[in-house]
Amino acid sequence: MTEPGSMNVKTETFAIATPHEFFVRVMAGSLMKAAEDGIVPRAEVDEWLEEQASLHASSDFFQMWFFVLVNGTV
């Protein structure tokens, strides 16, 4: 969708795979905060993080960040 007055709008999508250590550094704090705020049970966060650590230990961990870049002139 193009907004009125915008020209030359371009989009680019890409993904970046990151190692388990980066995943933990970026996600653990937010997940723990969600548990502290009562959004998700702490046990569920712990279980999920343990599952990711187990996947990492067996060399089966895979995580990817998806991005959409949009640029243009107005």
PDB file of N, CA, C and O in Angstrom:
ATOM      1  N   MET A   1       0.839  -1.163   0.000  1.00  0.00           N
ATOM      2  CA  MET A   1       0.000   0.000   0.000  1.00  0.00           C
ATOM      3  C   MET A   1       0.891   1.235   0.000  1.00  0.00           C
ATOM      4  O   MET A   1       1.850   1.305   0.769  1.00  0.00           O
ATOM      5  N   THR A   2       0.596   2.177  -0.825  1.00  0.00           N
ATOM      6  CA  THR A   2       1.363   3.408  -0.917  1.00  0.00           C
ATOM      7  C   THR A   2       0.546   4.549  -0.326  1.00  0.00           C
ATOM      8  O   THR A   2      -0.613   4.755  -0.687  1.00  0.00           O
ATOM      9  N   GLU A   3       1.164   5.281   0.582  1.00  0.00           N
ATOM     10  CA  GLU A   3       0.506   6.426   1.200  1.00  0.00           C
ATOM     11  C   GLU A   3       0.475   7.591   0.217  1.00  0.00           C
ATOM     12  O   GLU A   3       1.360   7.689  -0.633  1.00  0.00           O
ATOM     13  N   PRO A   4      -0.518   8.480   0.307  1.00  0.00           N
ATOM     14  CA  PRO A   4      -0.553   9.656  -0.562  1.00  0.00           C
ATOM     15  C   PRO A   4       0.722  10.476  -0.393  1.00  0.00           C
ATOM     16  O   PRO A   4       1.145  10.750   0.731  1.00  0.00           O
ATOM     17  N   GLY A   5       1.322  10.861  -1.490  1.00  0.00           N
ATOM     18  CA  GLY A   5       2.523  11.678  -1.456  1.00  0.00           C
ATOM     19  C   GLY A   5       3.824  10.901  -1.405  1.00  0.00           C
ATOM     20  O   GLY A   5       4.893  11.498  -1.529  1.00  0.00           O
ATOM     21  N   SER A   6       3.767   9.587  -1.227  1.00  0.00           N
ATOM     22  CA  SER A   6       5.018   8.829  -1.193  1.00  0.00           C
ATOM     23  C   SER A   6       5.363   8.335  -2.588  1.00  0.00           C
ATOM     24  O   SER A   6       4.483   7.997  -3.380  1.00  0.00           O
ATOM     25  N   MET A   7       6.647   8.300  -2.871  1.00  0.00           N
ATOM     26  CA  MET A   7       7.121   7.864  -4.184  1.00  0.00           C
ATOM     27  C   MET A   7       8.318   6.943  -3.999  1.00  0.00           C
ATOM     28  O   MET A   7       9.007   6.984  -2.980  1.00  0.00           O
ATOM     29  N   ASN A   8       8.544   6.126  -4.993  1.00  0.00           N
ATOM     30  CA  ASN A   8       9.707   5.242  -5.009  1.00  0.00           C
ATOM     31  C   ASN A   8       9.799   4.369  -3.760  1.00  0.00           C
ATOM     32  O   ASN A   8      10.878   4.196  -3.195  1.00  0.00           O
ATOM     33  N   VAL A   9       8.680   3.828  -3.340  1.00  0.00           N
ATOM     34  CA  VAL A   9       8.675   2.969  -2.163  1.00  0.00           C
ATOM     35  C   VAL A   9       9.228   1.606  -2.548  1.00  0.00           C
ATOM     36  O   VAL A   9       8.785   0.985  -3.515  1.00  0.00           O
ATOM     37  N   LYS A  10      10.199   1.159  -1.774  1.00  0.00           N
ATOM     38  CA  LYS A  10      10.818  -0.147  -2.012  1.00  0.00           C
ATOM     39  C   LYS A  10      10.799  -0.932  -0.706  1.00  0.00           C
ATOM     40  O   LYS A  10      10.956  -0.372   0.379  1.00  0.00           O
ATOM     41  N   THR A  11      10.605  -2.224  -0.837  1.00  0.00           N
ATOM     42  CA  THR A  11      10.663  -3.087   0.339  1.00  0.00           C
ATOM     43  C   THR A  11      11.693  -4.173   0.101  1.00  0.00           C
ATOM     44  O   THR A  11      11.923  -4.618  -1.023  1.00  0.00           O
ATOM     45  N   GLU A  12      12.295  -4.575   1.186  1.00  0.00           N
ATOM     46  CA  GLU A  12      13.260  -5.664   1.132  1.00  0.00           C
ATOM     47  C   GLU A  12      13.033  -6.519   2.375  1.00  0.00           C
ATOM     48  O   GLU A  12      12.946  -5.996   3.486  1.00  0.00           O
ATOM     49  N   THR A  13      12.941  -7.799   2.190  1.00  0.00           N
ATOM     50  CA  THR A  13      12.801  -8.697   3.326  1.00  0.00           C
ATOM     51  C   THR A  13      14.051  -9.564   3.413  1.00  0.00           C
ATOM     52  O   THR A  13      14.623  -9.963   2.399  1.00  0.00           O
ATOM     53  N   PHE A  14      14.451  -9.839   4.620  1.00  0.00           N
ATOM     54  CA  PHE A  14      15.610 -10.697   4.802  1.00  0.00           C
ATOM     55  C   PHE A  14      15.544 -11.351   6.177  1.00  0.00           C
ATOM     56  O   PHE A  14      14.776 -10.933   7.043  1.00  0.00           O
ATOM     57  N   ALA A  15      16.346 -12.362   6.356  1.00  0.00           N
ATOM     58  CA  ALA A  15      16.377 -13.102   7.619  1.00  0.00           C
ATOM     59  C   ALA A  15      17.826 -13.344   8.011  1.00  0.00           C
ATOM     60  O   ALA A  15      18.712 -13.479   7.167  1.00  0.00           O
ATOM     61  N   ILE A  16      18.034 -13.393   9.311  1.00  0.00           N
ATOM     62  CA  ILE A  16      19.371 -13.639   9.844  1.00  0.00           C
ATOM     63  C   ILE A  16      19.266 -14.740  10.890  1.00  0.00           C
ATOM     64  O   ILE A  16      18.504 -14.622  11.851  1.00  0.00           O
ATOM     65  N   ALA A  17      20.029 -15.802  10.702  1.00  0.00           N
ATOM     66  CA  ALA A  17      20.101 -16.860  11.708  1.00  0.00           C
ATOM     67  C   ALA A  17      21.156 -16.452  12.729  1.00  0.00           C
ATOM     68  O   ALA A  17      22.206 -15.918  12.369  1.00  0.00           O
ATOM     69  N   THR A  18      20.873 -16.704  13.994  1.00  0.00           N
ATOM     70  CA  THR A  18      21.810 -16.356  15.056  1.00  0.00           C
ATOM     71  C   THR A  18      22.053 -17.564  15.947  1.00  0.00           C
ATOM     72  O   THR A  18      21.212 -18.460  16.017  1.00  0.00           O
ATOM     73  N   PRO A  19      23.191 -17.599  16.626  1.00  0.00           N
ATOM     74  CA  PRO A  19      23.488 -18.724  17.506  1.00  0.00           C
ATOM     75  C   PRO A  19      22.670 -18.679  18.801  1.00  0.00           C
ATOM     76  O   PRO A  19      22.083 -17.654  19.152  1.00  0.00           O
ATOM     77  N   HIS A  20      22.649 -19.793  19.485  1.00  0.00           N
ATOM     78  CA  HIS A  20      21.895 -19.928  20.729  1.00  0.00           C
ATOM     79  C   HIS A  20      22.292 -18.861  21.750  1.00  0.00           C
ATOM     80  O   HIS A  20      21.426 -18.310  22.429  1.00  0.00           O
ATOM     81  N   GLU A  21      23.565 -18.568  21.865  1.00  0.00           N
ATOM     82  CA  GLU A  21      24.042 -17.587  22.846  1.00  0.00           C
ATOM     83  C   GLU A  21      23.417 -16.209  22.594  1.00  0.00           C
ATOM     84  O   GLU A  21      23.051 -15.512  23.540  1.00  0.00           O
ATOM     85  N   PHE A  22      23.297 -15.823  21.335  1.00  0.00           N
ATOM     86  CA  PHE A  22      22.677 -14.543  20.994  1.00  0.00           C
ATOM     87  C   PHE A  22      21.188 -14.577  21.341  1.00  0.00           C
ATOM     88  O   PHE A  22      20.648 -13.623  21.900  1.00  0.00           O
ATOM     89  N   PHE A  23      20.537 -15.682  21.002  1.00  0.00           N
ATOM     90  CA  PHE A  23      19.121 -15.864  21.321  1.00  0.00           C
ATOM     91  C   PHE A  23      18.870 -15.664  22.817  1.00  0.00           C
ATOM     92  O   PHE A  23      17.958 -14.933  23.203  1.00  0.00           O
ATOM     93  N   VAL A  24      19.683 -16.316  23.661  1.00  0.00           N
ATOM     94  CA  VAL A  24      19.503 -16.212  25.105  1.00  0.00           C
ATOM     95  C   VAL A  24      19.729 -14.777  25.562  1.00  0.00           C
ATOM     96  O   VAL A  24      18.956 -14.252  26.364  1.00  0.00           O
ATOM     97  N   ARG A  25      20.772 -14.145  25.064  1.00  0.00           N
ATOM     98  CA  ARG A  25      21.085 -12.774  25.475  1.00  0.00           C
ATOM     99  C   ARG A  25      19.943 -11.815  25.116  1.00  0.00           C
ATOM    100  O   ARG A  25      19.618 -10.919  25.894  1.00  0.00           O
ATOM    101  N   VAL A  26      19.344 -12.000  23.955  1.00  0.00           N
ATOM    102  CA  VAL A  26      18.306 -11.085  23.483  1.00  0.00           C
ATOM    103  C   VAL A  26      16.933 -11.409  24.081  1.00  0.00           C
ATOM    104  O   VAL A  26      16.174 -10.493  24.399  1.00  0.00           O
ATOM    105  N   MET A  27      16.608 -12.671  24.235  1.00  0.00           N
ATOM    106  CA  MET A  27      15.244 -13.056  24.590  1.00  0.00           C
ATOM    107  C   MET A  27      15.002 -13.327  26.069  1.00  0.00           C
ATOM    108  O   MET A  27      13.897 -13.078  26.552  1.00  0.00           O
ATOM    109  N   ALA A  28      15.974 -13.818  26.795  1.00  0.00           N
ATOM    110  CA  ALA A  28      15.725 -14.271  28.167  1.00  0.00           C
ATOM    111  C   ALA A  28      15.170 -13.158  29.057  1.00  0.00           C
ATOM    112  O   ALA A  28      14.226 -13.386  29.813  1.00  0.00           O
ATOM    113  N   GLY A  29      15.739 -11.975  28.976  1.00  0.00           N
ATOM    114  CA  GLY A  29      15.267 -10.873  29.812  1.00  0.00           C
ATOM    115  C   GLY A  29      13.812 -10.521  29.558  1.00  0.00           C
ATOM    116  O   GLY A  29      13.042 -10.320  30.497  1.00  0.00           O
ATOM    117  N   SER A  30      13.438 -10.449  28.297  1.00  0.00           N
ATOM    118  CA  SER A  30      12.051 -10.124  27.946  1.00  0.00           C
ATOM    119  C   SER A  30      11.093 -11.218  28.397  1.00  0.00           C
ATOM    120  O   SER A  30       9.990 -10.932  28.863  1.00  0.00           O
ATOM    121  N   LEU A  31      11.513 -12.457  28.259  1.00  0.00           N
ATOM    122  CA  LEU A  31      10.659 -13.563  28.688  1.00  0.00           C
ATOM    123  C   LEU A  31      10.487 -13.573  30.202  1.00  0.00           C
ATOM    124  O   LEU A  31       9.388 -13.814  30.701  1.00  0.00           O
ATOM    125  N   MET A  32      11.558 -13.315  30.927  1.00  0.00           N
ATOM    126  CA  MET A  32      11.472 -13.269  32.391  1.00  0.00           C
ATOM    127  C   MET A  32      10.600 -12.093  32.846  1.00  0.00           C
ATOM    128  O   MET A  32       9.840 -12.222  33.806  1.00  0.00           O
ATOM    129  N   LYS A  33      10.704 -10.974  32.175  1.00  0.00           N
ATOM    130  CA  LYS A  33       9.870  -9.812  32.496  1.00  0.00           C
ATOM    131  C   LYS A  33       8.392 -10.140  32.261  1.00  0.00           C
ATOM    132  O   LYS A  33       7.534  -9.770  33.063  1.00  0.00           O
ATOM    133  N   ALA A  34       8.101 -10.836  31.157  1.00  0.00           N
ATOM    134  CA  ALA A  34       6.720 -11.243  30.885  1.00  0.00           C
ATOM    135  C   ALA A  34       6.201 -12.144  32.007  1.00  0.00           C
ATOM    136  O   ALA A  34       5.037 -12.044  32.396  1.00  0.00           O
ATOM    137  N   ALA A  35       7.054 -13.015  32.520  1.00  0.00           N
ATOM    138  CA  ALA A  35       6.645 -13.880  33.630  1.00  0.00           C
ATOM    139  C   ALA A  35       6.427 -13.056  34.892  1.00  0.00           C
ATOM    140  O   ALA A  35       5.449 -13.272  35.608  1.00  0.00           O
ATOM    141  N   GLU A  36       7.322 -12.118  35.173  1.00  0.00           N
ATOM    142  CA  GLU A  36       7.176 -11.254  36.349  1.00  0.00           C
ATOM    143  C   GLU A  36       5.890 -10.433  36.289  1.00  0.00           C
ATOM    144  O   GLU A  36       5.248 -10.191  37.312  1.00  0.00           O
ATOM    145  N   ASP A  37       5.522 -10.010  35.083  1.00  0.00           N
ATOM    146  CA  ASP A  37       4.314  -9.201  34.900  1.00  0.00           C
ATOM    147  C   ASP A  37       3.043 -10.042  34.847  1.00  0.00           C
ATOM    148  O   ASP A  37       1.948  -9.496  34.709  1.00  0.00           O
ATOM    149  N   GLY A  38       3.173 -11.355  34.954  1.00  0.00           N
ATOM    150  CA  GLY A  38       2.008 -12.233  34.963  1.00  0.00           C
ATOM    151  C   GLY A  38       1.417 -12.504  33.592  1.00  0.00           C
ATOM    152  O   GLY A  38       0.300 -13.010  33.486  1.00  0.00           O
ATOM    153  N   ILE A  39       2.154 -12.173  32.543  1.00  0.00           N
ATOM    154  CA  ILE A  39       1.658 -12.393  31.182  1.00  0.00           C
ATOM    155  C   ILE A  39       1.743 -13.864  30.804  1.00  0.00           C
ATOM    156  O   ILE A  39       0.895 -14.379  30.075  1.00  0.00           O
ATOM    157  N   VAL A  40       2.755 -14.523  31.298  1.00  0.00           N
ATOM    158  CA  VAL A  40       2.966 -15.945  31.029  1.00  0.00           C
ATOM    159  C   VAL A  40       3.499 -16.574  32.314  1.00  0.00           C
ATOM    160  O   VAL A  40       4.252 -15.926  33.041  1.00  0.00           O
ATOM    161  N   PRO A  41       3.127 -17.821  32.612  1.00  0.00           N
ATOM    162  CA  PRO A  41       3.639 -18.460  33.836  1.00  0.00           C
ATOM    163  C   PRO A  41       5.159 -18.660  33.778  1.00  0.00           C
ATOM    164  O   PRO A  41       5.699 -19.046  32.741  1.00  0.00           O
ATOM    165  N   ARG A  42       5.835 -18.398  34.886  1.00  0.00           N
ATOM    166  CA  ARG A  42       7.292 -18.552  34.951  1.00  0.00           C
ATOM    167  C   ARG A  42       7.710 -19.979  34.582  1.00  0.00           C
ATOM    168  O   ARG A  42       8.719 -20.174  33.904  1.00  0.00           O
ATOM    169  N   ALA A  43       6.941 -20.968  35.024  1.00  0.00           N
ATOM    170  CA  ALA A  43       7.265 -22.367  34.715  1.00  0.00           C
ATOM    171  C   ALA A  43       7.269 -22.609  33.210  1.00  0.00           C
ATOM    172  O   ALA A  43       8.080 -23.385  32.704  1.00  0.00           O
ATOM    173  N   GLU A  44       6.369 -21.948  32.501  1.00  0.00           N
ATOM    174  CA  GLU A  44       6.305 -22.101  31.048  1.00  0.00           C
ATOM    175  C   GLU A  44       7.540 -21.488  30.382  1.00  0.00           C
ATOM    176  O   GLU A  44       8.088 -22.057  29.437  1.00  0.00           O
ATOM    177  N   VAL A  45       7.970 -20.339  30.872  1.00  0.00           N
ATOM    178  CA  VAL A  45       9.189 -19.707  30.345  1.00  0.00           C
ATOM    179  C   VAL A  45      10.391 -20.607  30.604  1.00  0.00           C
ATOM    180  O   VAL A  45      11.185 -20.859  29.698  1.00  0.00           O
ATOM    181  N   ASP A  46      10.529 -21.090  31.830  1.00  0.00           N
ATOM    182  CA  ASP A  46      11.649 -21.961  32.179  1.00  0.00           C
ATOM    183  C   ASP A  46      11.667 -23.218  31.315  1.00  0.00           C
ATOM    184  O   ASP A  46      12.713 -23.628  30.813  1.00  0.00           O
ATOM    185  N   GLU A  47      10.494 -23.822  31.151  1.00  0.00           N
ATOM    186  CA  GLU A  47      10.404 -25.046  30.337  1.00  0.00           C
ATOM    187  C   GLU A  47      10.822 -24.767  28.893  1.00  0.00           C
ATOM    188  O   GLU A  47      11.558 -25.550  28.294  1.00  0.00           O
ATOM    189  N   TRP A  48      10.352 -23.655  28.340  1.00  0.00           N
ATOM    190  CA  TRP A  48      10.663 -23.341  26.948  1.00  0.00           C
ATOM    191  C   TRP A  48      12.147 -23.049  26.762  1.00  0.00           C
ATOM    192  O   TRP A  48      12.757 -23.508  25.796  1.00  0.00           O
ATOM    193  N   LEU A  49      12.731 -22.280  27.692  1.00  0.00           N
ATOM    194  CA  LEU A  49      14.168 -21.994  27.610  1.00  0.00           C
ATOM    195  C   LEU A  49      14.993 -23.271  27.754  1.00  0.00           C
ATOM    196  O   LEU A  49      16.016 -23.427  27.087  1.00  0.00           O
ATOM    197  N   GLU A  50      14.554 -24.188  28.624  1.00  0.00           N
ATOM    198  CA  GLU A  50      15.232 -25.472  28.770  1.00  0.00           C
ATOM    199  C   GLU A  50      15.149 -26.289  27.482  1.00  0.00           C
ATOM    200  O   GLU A  50      16.113 -26.955  27.103  1.00  0.00           O
ATOM    201  N   GLU A  51      14.001 -26.237  26.811  1.00  0.00           N
ATOM    202  CA  GLU A  51      13.860 -26.938  25.531  1.00  0.00           C
ATOM    203  C   GLU A  51      14.835 -26.377  24.504  1.00  0.00           C
ATOM    204  O   GLU A  51      15.440 -27.133  23.745  1.00  0.00           O
ATOM    205  N   GLN A  52      14.991 -25.053  24.476  1.00  0.00           N
ATOM    206  CA  GLN A  52      15.919 -24.443  23.526  1.00  0.00           C
ATOM    207  C   GLN A  52      17.360 -24.831  23.855  1.00  0.00           C
ATOM    208  O   GLN A  52      18.155 -25.084  22.950  1.00  0.00           O
ATOM    209  N   ALA A  53      17.701 -24.877  25.145  1.00  0.00           N
ATOM    210  CA  ALA A  53      19.045 -25.289  25.562  1.00  0.00           C
ATOM    211  C   ALA A  53      19.305 -26.744  25.186  1.00  0.00           C
ATOM    212  O   ALA A  53      20.411 -27.099  24.779  1.00  0.00           O
ATOM    213  N   SER A  54      18.288 -27.578  25.324  1.00  0.00           N
ATOM    214  CA  SER A  54      18.419 -28.982  24.948  1.00  0.00           C
ATOM    215  C   SER A  54      18.639 -29.123  23.441  1.00  0.00           C
ATOM    216  O   SER A  54      19.460 -29.928  23.000  1.00  0.00           O
ATOM    217  N   LEU A  55      17.909 -28.342  22.663  1.00  0.00           N
ATOM    218  CA  LEU A  55      18.111 -28.358  21.207  1.00  0.00           C
ATOM    219  C   LEU A  55      19.522 -27.900  20.856  1.00  0.00           C
ATOM    220  O   LEU A  55      20.162 -28.459  19.965  1.00  0.00           O
ATOM    221  N   HIS A  56      19.998 -26.887  21.559  1.00  0.00           N
ATOM    222  CA  HIS A  56      21.364 -26.404  21.327  1.00  0.00           C
ATOM    223  C   HIS A  56      22.383 -27.500  21.650  1.00  0.00           C
ATOM    224  O   HIS A  56      23.322 -27.730  20.888  1.00  0.00           O
ATOM    225  N   ALA A  57      22.189 -28.167  22.780  1.00  0.00           N
ATOM    226  CA  ALA A  57      23.118 -29.225  23.203  1.00  0.00           C
ATOM    227  C   ALA A  57      23.182 -30.370  22.202  1.00  0.00           C
ATOM    228  O   ALA A  57      24.222 -31.011  22.056  1.00  0.00           O
ATOM    229  N   SER A  58      22.079 -30.626  21.514  1.00  0.00           N
ATOM    230  CA  SER A  58      22.054 -31.714  20.523  1.00  0.00           C
ATOM    231  C   SER A  58      22.327 -31.213  19.104  1.00  0.00           C
ATOM    232  O   SER A  58      22.174 -31.956  18.135  1.00  0.00           O
ATOM    233  N   SER A  59      22.732 -29.942  18.993  1.00  0.00           N
ATOM    234  CA  SER A  59      23.032 -29.310  17.699  1.00  0.00           C
ATOM    235  C   SER A  59      21.808 -29.181  16.802  1.00  0.00           C
ATOM    236  O   SER A  59      21.937 -29.112  15.580  1.00  0.00           O
ATOM    237  N   ASP A  60      20.628 -29.150  17.402  1.00  0.00           N
ATOM    238  CA  ASP A  60      19.395 -29.016  16.634  1.00  0.00           C
ATOM    239  C   ASP A  60      18.736 -27.646  16.795  1.00  0.00           C
ATOM    240  O   ASP A  60      17.648 -27.423  16.264  1.00  0.00           O
ATOM    241  N   PHE A  61      19.375 -26.730  17.516  1.00  0.00           N
ATOM    242  CA  PHE A  61      18.805 -25.405  17.716  1.00  0.00           C
ATOM    243  C   PHE A  61      18.918 -24.591  16.433  1.00  0.00           C
ATOM    244  O   PHE A  61      19.972 -24.551  15.797  1.00  0.00           O
ATOM    245  N   PHE A  62      17.818 -23.947  16.066  1.00  0.00           N
ATOM    246  CA  PHE A  62      17.823 -23.038  14.923  1.00  0.00           C
ATOM    247  C   PHE A  62      16.853 -21.914  15.217  1.00  0.00           C
ATOM    248  O   PHE A  62      15.695 -22.153  15.559  1.00  0.00           O
ATOM    249  N   GLN A  63      17.327 -20.697  15.084  1.00  0.00           N
ATOM    250  CA  GLN A  63      16.504 -19.530  15.342  1.00  0.00           C
ATOM    251  C   GLN A  63      16.828 -18.497  14.280  1.00  0.00           C
ATOM    252  O   GLN A  63      17.983 -18.338  13.884  1.00  0.00           O
ATOM    253  N   MET A  64      15.807 -17.800  13.826  1.00  0.00           N
ATOM    254  CA  MET A  64      16.004 -16.830  12.754  1.00  0.00           C
ATOM    255  C   MET A  64      15.178 -15.585  13.051  1.00  0.00           C
ATOM    256  O   MET A  64      14.046 -15.676  13.528  1.00  0.00           O
ATOM    257  N   TRP A  65      15.754 -14.426  12.764  1.00  0.00           N
ATOM    258  CA  TRP A  65      15.068 -13.141  12.873  1.00  0.00           C
ATOM    259  C   TRP A  65      14.662 -12.716  11.475  1.00  0.00           C
ATOM    260  O   TRP A  65      15.473 -12.758  10.550  1.00  0.00           O
ATOM    261  N   PHE A  66      13.407 -12.304  11.313  1.00  0.00           N
ATOM    262  CA  PHE A  66      12.909 -11.831  10.027  1.00  0.00           C
ATOM    263  C   PHE A  66      12.749 -10.318  10.071  1.00  0.00           C
ATOM    264  O   PHE A  66      12.262  -9.768  11.059  1.00  0.00           O
ATOM    265  N   PHE A  67      13.157  -9.651   9.005  1.00  0.00           N
ATOM    266  CA  PHE A  67      13.100  -8.199   8.932  1.00  0.00           C
ATOM    267  C   PHE A  67      12.447  -7.757   7.629  1.00  0.00           C
ATOM    268  O   PHE A  67      12.565  -8.429   6.604  1.00  0.00           O
ATOM    269  N   VAL A  68      11.762  -6.631   7.678  1.00  0.00           N
ATOM    270  CA  VAL A  68      11.224  -5.985   6.479  1.00  0.00           C
ATOM    271  C   VAL A  68      11.716  -4.551   6.509  1.00  0.00           C
ATOM    272  O   VAL A  68      11.449  -3.807   7.452  1.00  0.00           O
ATOM    273  N   LEU A  69      12.426  -4.178   5.479  1.00  0.00           N
ATOM    274  CA  LEU A  69      12.940  -2.812   5.344  1.00  0.00           C
ATOM    275  C   LEU A  69      12.099  -2.103   4.273  1.00  0.00           C
ATOM    276  O   LEU A  69      11.954  -2.599   3.156  1.00  0.00           O
ATOM    277  N   VAL A  70      11.561  -0.961   4.625  1.00  0.00           N
ATOM    278  CA  VAL A  70      10.758  -0.173   3.682  1.00  0.00           C
ATOM    279  C   VAL A  70      11.376   1.206   3.608  1.00  0.00           C
ATOM    280  O   VAL A  70      11.612   1.845   4.633  1.00  0.00           O
ATOM    281  N   ASN A  71      11.640   1.671   2.387  1.00  0.00           N
ATOM    282  CA  ASN A  71      12.149   3.024   2.247  1.00  0.00           C
ATOM    283  C   ASN A  71      11.557   3.679   1.004  1.00  0.00           C
ATOM    284  O   ASN A  71      11.061   3.003   0.102  1.00  0.00           O
ATOM    285  N   GLY A  72      11.618   4.990   0.975  1.00  0.00           N
ATOM    286  CA  GLY A  72      11.073   5.757  -0.135  1.00  0.00           C
ATOM    287  C   GLY A  72      11.175   7.238   0.155  1.00  0.00           C
ATOM    288  O   GLY A  72      11.823   7.646   1.119  1.00  0.00           O
ATOM    289  N   THR A  73      10.558   8.017  -0.650  1.00  0.00           N
ATOM    290  CA  THR A  73      10.563   9.464  -0.450  1.00  0.00           C
ATOM    291  C   THR A  73       9.136   9.938  -0.241  1.00  0.00           C
ATOM    292  O   THR A  73       8.180   9.318  -0.707  1.00  0.00           O
ATOM    293  N   VAL A  74       9.015  11.042   0.464  1.00  0.00           N
ATOM    294  CA  VAL A  74       7.690  11.628   0.726  1.00  0.00           C
ATOM    295  C   VAL A  74       7.665  13.029   0.165  1.00  0.00           C
ATOM    296  O   VAL A  74       6.649  13.717   0.269  1.00  0.00           O
TER     297      VAL A  74
END
